[in-house]
Amino acid sequence: VDRYHNSISLSCCTWIVSSYVMCSSRQNKQLAATESCGLSPTLIQAKADFKHSSIAAWALVILCTSSFYLGPLFFLLPLLLYHFHPQAAGILFCTSLFLAFHPVSPWPRFKRCCQVFYKVFDFHHNMTPLLNTKEMKSDHLSIIAMHPHAILPLHGYIWGAICHQLLPDLYGCGAATEIAMRLPVLRHTLRYLSTRSADKKGLLLQLQIEEENLFILPGGVAEIFYSHRRRQPNSLPFTQTIKAKRYGLMKLSLQTGARIFPAFVFGASDMLDQLFQNVASKEKDSKTFDIGLMMQSISRKLKGGIALYYGQYYLPVPHTPKLSMVLGDPIYPVENTSERNVNGNKLTCKHIANPTDAQVEELMDRYVNALQCLFEQYKVEAGYPNDRLVIT
């Protein structure tokens, strides 16, 4: 009996100690998103401002997904038609040129329409309307850096929707490759979201002169080929790899004085598959993997992602994982400094025209650490409890 009581006492003591350690670790866990910055500690389910049918929602989702194929087809079809009907091929080619270069203006109503994505992807987030107040420095020049890029950045449409609904002051312009901005249909949906080419001069003009916030997917082409849809339950261990060490972005932040909001979208890589294996694949079949590497090499040279993707039924119909978009507390490039931008409408940190390598590296360390902490803070609630984030 004494032995039995002793074993019970020992078990109770062990449980109490382990519970204390777990509680202490939670309390000491570094939080990347805090309520003091207008961010919710728990995920919030998004709801559209208007009623809509599932058919309308899926129609827009499929249109946006297909636009990444429709754009190139506008230029390939004239070549295929030329042998059979030269006149029709010429008309189609001229039409494609017109669609590729005629001006397209932003369309705010399109951002509101993208709220239909919420229900399709069971969309959750951690943003509150407090982010849009003066107390949270909503007039501070900002860069929203979101990961992962995924095979297709469909979550970019959701970002436009949630900003239009909750955070109009935080929304500015997006950035995309020059190739994407010249493909018919695709460029139209991007321009409706106020997206422009991601060249350095254009970004500096946007931030410094036009004083518009920047939404960007820093992983770019590299993250397209890191992305692959998981084939296992979310509860099993899985490694997600992102390309976040972008020194050009850190330099841009220091030069313009814009703060950086690190952002991560759980489930973004699970919407589509790639036809050919990518660099993150563990099962590397020689033929498909070599083709994947070749496509990655071509994409880098063209500065635009070229990927053959598919979703449900091997069509451009995305799978519907739960998407959880989380923002972290803003990172100020030069802390405890404040000044007005060129035109005086936006607050910024102190500008550093020619930042040193040490200054860029220090900001990069803070950014990478914030992303890692943000991932750990929300991964359990987002449904990926045993996932690990690798940042390259």
NUMI-613058 format. One record per residue (C-alpha): residue in three letters; z negated, y, x. Coordinates in steps of 0.02 Angstrom, whole numbers, plus 50000, padded with zeros to 5 digits. Each point is the difference from the previous one (the first is absolute). Layout:
SITE   zalo      pz      py      px
SITE    ala       Z       Y       X
...
This chain:
SITE   zalo      pz      py      px
SITE    val   50000   50000   50000
SITE    asp   49955   50120   50142
SITE    arg   50166   49965   50081
SITE    tyr   50087   50034   49835
SITE    his   49909   50166   49978
SITE    asn   50035   50047   50180
SITE    ser   50186   49966   49980
SITE    ile   50003   50105   49842
SITE    ser   49909   50143   50087
SITE    leu   50120   49990   50147
SITE    ser   50151   50002   49884
SITE    cys   49932   50150   49905
SITE    cys   49968   50094   50162
SITE    thr   50175   49959   50062
SITE    trp   50076   50060   49836
SITE    ile   49900   50163   50004
SITE    val   50049   50035   50180
SITE    ser   50184   49962   49969
SITE    ser   49999   50109   49844
SITE    tyr   49921   50142   50098
SITE    val   50131   49984   50137
SITE    met   50142   50001   49872
SITE    cys   49930   50154   49912
SITE    ser   49976   50088   50166
SITE    ser   50177   49961   50053
SITE    arg   50067   50070   49837
SITE    gln   49899   50158   50020
SITE    asn   50055   50020   50181
SITE    lys   50181   49964   49958
SITE    gln   50105   50151   50039
SITE    leu   50082   50070   49844
SITE    ala   50174   50072   50015
SITE    ala   50004   50068   49822
SITE    thr   49850   50095   49930
SITE    glu   49955   50084   49836
SITE    ser   49966   50163   50093
SITE    cys   50189   50010   50030
SITE    gly   50047   49963   49820
SITE    leu   50032   49814   50026
SITE    ser   49924   49863   49892
SITE    pro   49899   49861   50084
SITE    thr   50074   49880   49871
SITE    leu   50178   49975   49942
SITE    ile   50060   50088   49842
SITE    gln   50132   49926   49885
SITE    ala   50142   50122   49971
SITE    lys   50066   50033   49825
SITE    ala   50160   50089   49952
SITE    asp   49992   50163   49902
SITE    phe   50127   49938   49873
SITE    lys   50042   49845   49902
SITE    his   50146   49896   50060
SITE    ser   50074   49828   49974
SITE    ser   49999   49861   50128
SITE    ile   50190   49996   49992
SITE    ala   50012   50184   50051
SITE    ala   49874   49973   50140
SITE    trp   50093   49850   50071
SITE    ala   50167   50090   49984
SITE    leu   49940   50141   50113
SITE    val   49915   49881   50123
SITE    ile   50160   49896   50016
SITE    leu   50108   50156   50017
SITE    cys   49892   50065   50143
SITE    thr   49998   49829   50084
SITE    ser   50188   49975   49979
SITE    ser   50041   50176   50065
SITE    phe   49976   49937   50178
SITE    tyr   50148   49883   49969
SITE    leu   50103   50113   49887
SITE    gly   50014   50137   50131
SITE    pro   50089   49893   50133
SITE    leu   50107   49917   49864
SITE    phe   50076   50169   49955
SITE    phe   50079   50005   50175
SITE    leu   50038   49813   50017
SITE    leu   50092   49980   49834
SITE    pro   50145   50118   50047
SITE    leu   50034   49892   50153
SITE    leu   50003   49843   49895
SITE    leu   50108   50080   49865
SITE    tyr   50127   50081   50116
SITE    his   50107   49843   50022
SITE    phe   50014   49972   49812
SITE    his   50000   50177   49930
SITE    pro   50013   50139   50131
SITE    gln   49996   50140   49871
SITE    ala   49839   49938   49919
SITE    ala   49924   49975   50173
SITE    gly   50043   50179   50047
SITE    ile   49923   50070   49840
SITE    leu   49842   49898   50026
SITE    phe   49986   50055   50182
SITE    cys   50018   50184   49954
SITE    thr   49869   49976   49863
SITE    ser   49882   49920   50128
SITE    leu   50024   50146   50120
SITE    phe   49961   50124   49861
SITE    leu   49843   49905   49951
SITE    ala   49947   49990   50183
SITE    phe   50012   50186   50038
SITE    his   49985   50102   49840
SITE    pro   49832   50092   49985
SITE    val   49864   49913   49898
SITE    ser   49848   50100   49945
SITE    pro   49823   49933   49977
SITE    trp   49964   49943   49823
SITE    pro   49814   50009   49957
SITE    arg   50024   49902   49838
SITE    phe   50058   49850   50104
SITE    lys   49830   49994   50086
SITE    arg   49917   49991   49830
SITE    cys   50120   49862   49947
SITE    cys   49943   49898   50150
SITE    gln   49831   49979   49916
SITE    val   50079   49849   49915
SITE    phe   49975   49909   50168
SITE    tyr   49812   50000   49967
SITE    lys   50000   49862   49871
SITE    val   50133   49894   50086
SITE    phe   49898   49991   50160
SITE    asp   49824   50014   49927
SITE    phe   49981   50156   50107
SITE    his   49828   50055   50062
SITE    his   49950   50143   50115
SITE    asn   49848   50092   50069
SITE    met   50053   50181   49968
SITE    thr   49910   50122   49884
SITE    pro   50052   50171   49934
SITE    leu   49870   50077   50118
SITE    leu   50130   49983   50139
SITE    asn   50099   50133   49909
SITE    thr   49864   50134   50008
SITE    lys   49966   50144   50119
SITE    glu   49833   49921   50045
SITE    met   50099   49857   50078
SITE    lys   50116   50123   50089
SITE    ser   50149   49955   49891
SITE    asp   50091   50148   50080
SITE    his   49986   49922   50174
SITE    leu   50166   49945   50075
SITE    ser   50001   49809   49993
SITE    ile   50095   49847   50058
SITE    ile   49979   49841   49897
SITE    ala   50038   49853   50115
SITE    met   50016   49839   49900
SITE    his   50009   49818   50058
SITE    pro   50080   49877   49989
SITE    his   50181   50052   49979
SITE    ala   50037   49827   49928
SITE    ile   50176   49931   49979
SITE    leu   50031   50135   49869
SITE    pro   49877   50143   49977
SITE    leu   49990   49988   49812
SITE    his   49822   50066   50011
SITE    gly   50077   50166   50050
SITE    tyr   50056   50022   49819
SITE    ile   49821   49965   49945
SITE    trp   49935   50131   50121
SITE    gly   50113   50129   49916
SITE    ala   49934   49945   49830
SITE    ile   49814   50006   50042
SITE    cys   50018   50170   50085
SITE    his   50093   50071   49850
SITE    gln   49862   49934   49888
SITE    leu   49843   50038   50103
SITE    leu   50038   50094   50161
SITE    pro   50142   50126   49980
SITE    asp   49934   50108   50143
SITE    leu   50002   49853   50121
SITE    tyr   50180   49954   49965
SITE    gly   50133   50079   50110
SITE    cys   50156   49915   50066
SITE    gly   50037   49825   50058
SITE    ala   50094   49948   50157
SITE    ala   50137   49868   50013
SITE    thr   50135   49950   50124
SITE    glu   50164   50095   50003
SITE    ile   50094   49843   49948
SITE    ala   49893   49979   49844
SITE    met   50031   50182   49955
SITE    arg   50189   49968   49999
SITE    leu   50007   49843   49892
SITE    pro   50051   50033   49818
SITE    val   49870   49958   49866
SITE    leu   49865   49974   50132
SITE    arg   50010   50179   50061
SITE    his   49993   50060   49820
SITE    thr   49835   49912   49963
SITE    leu   49931   50061   50167
SITE    arg   50053   50179   49973
SITE    tyr   49924   49997   49825
SITE    leu   49836   49968   50093
SITE    ser   50034   50149   50118
SITE    thr   50039   49887   50147
SITE    arg   50098   50065   50150
SITE    ser   50063   49940   50168
SITE    ala   49863   49954   50125
SITE    asp   50070   50093   50151
SITE    lys   49873   50093   50105
SITE    lys   50073   50175   49974
SITE    gly   50003   49975   49812
SITE    leu   49820   49940   49997
SITE    leu   49941   50149   50104
SITE    leu   50093   50117   49883
SITE    gln   49922   49916   49848
SITE    leu   49822   50011   50067
SITE    gln   50000   50167   50092
SITE    ile   50121   50112   49906
SITE    glu   50017   49925   49826
SITE    glu   49815   49950   50004
SITE    glu   50027   49838   49905
SITE    asn   49893   49845   50023
SITE    leu   50084   49847   50073
SITE    phe   49999   49822   49934
SITE    ile   50062   49876   50130
SITE    leu   50002   49813   50036
SITE    pro   49972   50004   50189
SITE    gly   50035   49813   50024
SITE    gly   50184   50030   49963
SITE    val   50129   49870   50049
SITE    ala   49876   49900   50105
SITE    glu   49885   49967   49851
SITE    ile   50146   49940   49894
SITE    phe   50018   49852   50118
SITE    tyr   49813   49971   50012
SITE    ser   49992   49980   49811
SITE    his   50007   49831   49914
SITE    arg   49935   49939   49834
SITE    arg   49852   49882   50007
SITE    arg   50025   49825   49931
SITE    gln   49815   49958   49985
SITE    pro   49854   50054   49890
SITE    asn   49926   50170   50042
SITE    ser   49832   49920   50036
SITE    leu   50066   49909   50154
SITE    pro   50000   50086   50171
SITE    phe   50157   50101   50033
SITE    thr   50052   50125   50135
SITE    gln   50084   50162   49951
SITE    thr   50088   50093   50141
SITE    ile   50045   50184   49995
SITE    lys   50080   50119   50124
SITE    ala   49882   50148   49998
SITE    lys   49997   50061   50180
SITE    arg   50126   50138   49975
SITE    tyr   49968   50133   50131
SITE    gly   50135   50114   49930
SITE    leu   49902   50014   49838
SITE    met   49840   50044   50092
SITE    lys   50094   50132   50100
SITE    leu   50073   50072   49840
SITE    ser   49825   50015   49926
SITE    leu   49934   50090   50154
SITE    gln   50149   50119   50007
SITE    thr   49990   50048   49816
SITE    gly   49811   49989   49975
SITE    ala   50027   49884   49851
SITE    arg   49861   49878   49958
SITE    ile   50045   49816   49979
SITE    phe   49952   49891   49852
SITE    pro   50009   49817   50054
SITE    ala   50057   49890   49856
SITE    phe   50023   49815   49970
SITE    val   50077   49903   49855
SITE    phe   49936   49824   49972
SITE    gly   50135   49885   49931
SITE    ala   50147   50108   50056
SITE    ser   50073   49863   50111
SITE    asp   49989   49869   49862
SITE    met   50130   50073   49882
SITE    leu   50156   49933   50087
SITE    asp   50063   49868   50122
SITE    gln   50123   50017   50144
SITE    leu   50148   49884   50013
SITE    phe   49979   49983   50188
SITE    gln   49836   49971   50090
SITE    asn   49918   50149   50081
SITE    val   49898   50032   50156
SITE    ala   49836   49964   49909
SITE    ser   50053   49828   49940
SITE    lys   49905   49853   50071
SITE    glu   50130   49869   49954
SITE    lys   50143   50058   50110
SITE    asp   50156   49904   49959
SITE    ser   50121   50039   50142
SITE    lys   50152   50053   49897
SITE    thr   49919   50107   49866
SITE    phe   49876   50075   50123
SITE    asp   50140   50050   50121
SITE    ile   50095   50083   49857
SITE    gly   49841   50091   49951
SITE    leu   49980   50066   50177
SITE    met   50182   50054   50003
SITE    met   49980   50096   49835
SITE    gln   49844   50083   50068
SITE    ser   50094   50054   50157
SITE    ile   50144   50071   49897
SITE    ser   49878   50091   49886
SITE    arg   49917   50084   50147
SITE    lys   50166   50059   50070
SITE    leu   50056   50066   49831
SITE    lys   49826   50073   49967
SITE    gly   49999   49921   49829
SITE    gly   49935   49835   49932
SITE    ile   50128   49864   49966
SITE    ala   49918   49853   49913
SITE    leu   50063   49871   49877
SITE    tyr   49862   49985   49872
SITE    tyr   49969   49912   49836
SITE    gly   49864   49980   49871
SITE    gln   49979   49894   49845
SITE    tyr   50145   49881   49961
SITE    tyr   50079   50052   50167
SITE    leu   50045   50167   49920
SITE    pro   49944   50179   50040
SITE    val   49858   49975   49876
SITE    pro   49835   50024   50092
SITE    his   49850   49886   49986
SITE    thr   49850   50082   49920
SITE    pro   49847   49992   50112
SITE    lys   49853   50113   49962
SITE    leu   50030   50162   50096
SITE    ser   49849   50097   50062
SITE    met   50034   50167   50084
SITE    val   49853   50071   50099
SITE    leu   49986   50166   50091
SITE    gly   49877   50034   50140
SITE    asp   49906   50159   50039
SITE    pro   50112   50131   50081
SITE    ile   50008   50002   50190
SITE    tyr   50005   50176   50074
SITE    pro   50101   50008   50162
SITE    val   49890   50138   50075
SITE    glu   49830   49987   49919
SITE    asn   49897   50151   49946
SITE    thr   50148   50120   50011
SITE    ser   50090   50090   49860
SITE    glu   50140   50126   49987
SITE    arg   50141   50050   49884
SITE    asn   50177   49936   50018
SITE    val   50151   50110   50040
SITE    asn   50019   50066   49822
SITE    gly   49813   49999   49968
SITE    asn   50005   49885   49848
SITE    lys   49928   49844   50081
SITE    leu   49846   49965   50103
SITE    thr   50026   49905   50163
SITE    cys   49902   49949   50152
SITE    lys   50032   50089   50164
SITE    his   50181   49977   50053
SITE    ile   50034   49919   50169
SITE    ala   50182   50033   50046
SITE    asn   50001   49879   50147
SITE    pro   49863   49870   49977
SITE    thr   49949   49899   50152
SITE    asp   50008   49811   50007
SITE    ala   49810   49994   49992
SITE    gln   49997   50103   49839
SITE    val   50134   49891   49919
SITE    glu   49909   49841   50054
SITE    glu   49833   50063   49933
SITE    leu   50076   50039   49830
SITE    met   50088   49832   50000
SITE    asp   49836   49909   50031
SITE    arg   49919   50086   49852
SITE    tyr   50150   49961   49889
SITE    val   50008   49815   50046
SITE    asn   49812   49980   49979
SITE    ala   50007   50084   49828
SITE    leu   50139   49882   49943
SITE    gln   49903   49848   50058
SITE    cys   49842   50058   49912
SITE    leu   50097   50044   49842
SITE    phe   50073   49825   49994
SITE    glu   49829   49918   50023
SITE    gln   49918   50113   49871
SITE    tyr   50115   49953   49856
SITE    lys   50075   49830   50042
SITE    val   49873   49898   49900
SITE    glu   50018   50101   49840
SITE    ala   50189   50006   50022
SITE    gly   50002   49809   50000
SITE    tyr   50029   49962   50184
SITE    pro   49824   49955   50061
SITE    asn   50048   49898   50152
SITE    asp   50150   50100   50061
SITE    arg   50006   50075   50174
SITE    leu   50093   50159   50047
SITE    val   50092   50007   50167
SITE    ile   50055   50174   50056
SITE    thr   50134   50015   50133
